[in-house]
Every structure is written in C-alpha cells, then in structure tokens.
Amino acid sequence: GARKVTDSKGNSRITLPKALPANEEALFEVRRATWEKVFADYFTTLCDEEGVQESNITPEEEEGLKSLTKRVAEGSIVVCQTDKSGRFAIMSMADYEYAGSKHIKGDQEVDLEFIHQNQELLNGHC
C-alpha cells in the first residue's frame, strides 16, 4: 500500500490531517460521550469499589478452576482446544504426548545448531 510519512523513522516532518466538517466532529463527540456513559453505568452497577467485577461462576466452579490451574502448572494435565468442536479438552500429559506422536511420526530429530544454520540460509543471512 501507500507509504505514510510516519513509516520513515528518520522523518521529523509530520503533517496532521485536516479537520473533519463540524457535523462529523460533533458526531464523534456524541459517540465518545455515549461510550463514557455506558462505561460509567456498567462500572457503577457491576463492579465493586476497587473496580473488580463480580464473579460469574459459583464457588464450586471457582475451586475447580483453581485446582485445574494448579495441575496444569504442575504438568500433570494439559488443557487444549479440540479440532472438531473448538471446545476445551483436558488430557493427562501421557495422553497428550500419545495424541501428538502420530503427527510427528517419521520426523527427523535435529539439534539447535542445525536449526540456526538453516534459518540463516533460508533468511538470506549467509
């Protein structure tokens, strides 16, 4: 596409765009004021004094979420997205590795030096 003045890092000349007609500027101001009012209404009705939203899950669900988060951090389970429905699935690490093994079957294992050499070659940094 067309280059803009701000695309050049060394260009110190920046020209601001012309102002819009007054009626369009007024519409922007009305839109901004409406957004501010909607936010303020939301904030006062659905957030506490510190700005934190009320939880939309039950205490039991929250406890379960903490437990799952801990198990993911420990590495005993993996949470991933399913291929077909796009929903979440929880698998043991062993099941996850088994499911992925069919995708990498027959792949050649390489070391970091091999990767760097090929990146330099492919990116033209010979």
Disulfide bonds with the S-S distance in Angstrom:
none
